[in-house]
Amino acid sequence: MLDKRNKKGPKSDKPFRKPRKKVCTLCVEKQDELDYKDVEKVKKFISDKGKILPRRVTGTCAKHQRKVVEAISRTRHIALIPYSVQ
């Protein structure tokens, strides 16, 4: 009796391709701080629903992700970007 989980489908013939590792854009630009007044740069790290994008999506390192969250919070606080999108 064959188990459905052990069945190989048509995609199993192709070799697994490892996805390319994302590089932190802030490290490449050698920026220590993300300026909260630069709304266009801050918007790159926000989804269309207004949520902060995670590291695995943006590719930022842990150090810069903390700076991104801080900059987004400051930008929202002084009302340069909305907290949520209607």
N, C-alpha and C positions, 0 to 999 in steps of 0.2 A: 504494500500500500504506500503510495507516494504522498508525501506531505506537501501542501500547497506552498509552504514557505521555502522548501528546498528546490522547487521548480525554478529553472533558469529561464528568464524571458528573453526577448529579442535584444534588450539593452546589455545583457550580460556578455555578449560577444565583444563589445568594445572595451578597451582597457580604461581603467580609471585614470582620469586626468586631475592632478592636484591643482586646486585653484591658486592663482597667484596671490601672494601676500600683499596686503594693502600697506602703503607707506604713509606715515603721519605727515600731512601737508605742512603742519606748523614746524615740525623738525626740519623738513626740507628747506623751508624758507628761513630757518634759524631764528624763529620768533620765540621770545620767552613769554610774552603776554599777548592775549587777544584783546584788542581794544573794544570795549563794549559800545562805544559811540559809532563804530564802523558797522552799520546795520547790515550791509550786503554780505560781509564776511560772516557775521553771526547767523544770518539766515541760512547759510549753507549747512549748518548743523541742526536745523529744525525741520521737521516733517511738514507736509502740507496741512496736517491737522493741528499743528502747533506744538507737537511733542518734541522733546530733545532726542535726537538720533543716537543710538548706542555706538560704542566703539567698533563693534564688528561690522557696522554699516559704513561709518565714516572713515575708519582706518586710523584714527588718532591713537597715540600712545596714552597710557594711563595718566601720566603727568599732565599732558595737554587736555585730556578729557575733563579733568578737574577744573582746569582754567576755562574751558568752553562752558561748562555748567555755571561757573561763577559769572562769566560774562553775559550769558543768556539771562540769568536771574537779575543782574543789574540792569540790563536793557529792558526787561519786562517791567522792572520796578519804576523806571523813569518814563515808561509808556512809549518807548520807541518801537516796540513790537507788542502785539497783543498776547495775553496769557492763553487764550483759546480762540479758535476761528469758528465763527458761526456758520 
